[in-house]
Amino acid sequence: MKKMLISALLLLAMSACSQQPQEEAKVALDNDKAKLGYAMGMDAGSFFRQMENDADADAFIEAFETAVAGGEIRIKPEDAAKVKQAFMQRKQKEQEEQLAKMTADGEANKVAGEKFLAANMQRDGIKKTQSGLQYEILTPANGDKPKATDTVKVHYRGTLIDGTEFDSSIARGEPATFPLDRVIPGWTEGVQLMSVGSKYRFYVPSELAYGPRGAGAKIGPNSALIFEVELLEIVKSQEKSPAK
């Protein structure tokens, strides 16, 4: 944590400097000393995004310049140590609270998902694979079926079990293309059941989706997910696209 705090302070200095006019002369990176300094600045800049709300850049710049010049500091070392200790304790408490919330949310999501999937299996037309993946055929077709190693082009819409949409190629107006072995297990298994031209709805248990980690701001830990997928084409070549 001490190293993190030092890095954070360096970041604040970098942040303040970044607000200066861009026309200023840049340091020549023509020796190892300059390159090392630049590399350290790069690390500090990356870390600043995590710390910019916790410490004041102007205060850091003043203290930094005073210490370098050997001037009189305005906070006693023992008081500065107390400030840093209080900061670290506050951060630790925040992390513990966040972990506790994630654990509680994950437990609630898991119970809700299991209850939803159990009720869903009672509906007509719902099928279930050995892994626990549920699906229904919305539009049947007799085309080719992809393998796990194939790349496919699809239109899809993803929602939580309460109907909240978190992703949609339809909304973006452009199909998605991706290798089937680079997506969540529920997709890899489910899309292989489909023929080109068909449309399925998949009900994906959390263990076949993003599990305890969740994904992004909308998909919480242990969330069951619903996807409507239309298989447009088996591309076969390993094209790149955002993983689901």
Secondary structure, 3 states (H helix, E strand, C coil): CHHHHHHHHHHHHHHHHHCCCCCCCCCCCCCHHHHHHHHHHHHHHHHHHHHCCCCCHHHHHHHHHHHHHCCCCCCCHHHHHHHHHHHHHHHHHHHHHHHHHHHHHHHHHHHHHHHHHHHHCCCCCCEECCCCCEEEEEECCCCCCCCCCCEEEEEEEEEECCCCEEEEHHHHCCCEEEEHHHCCHHHHHHHCCCCCCCEEEEEECHHHCCHHHCECCCECCCCCEEEEEEEEEECCCCCCCCCC
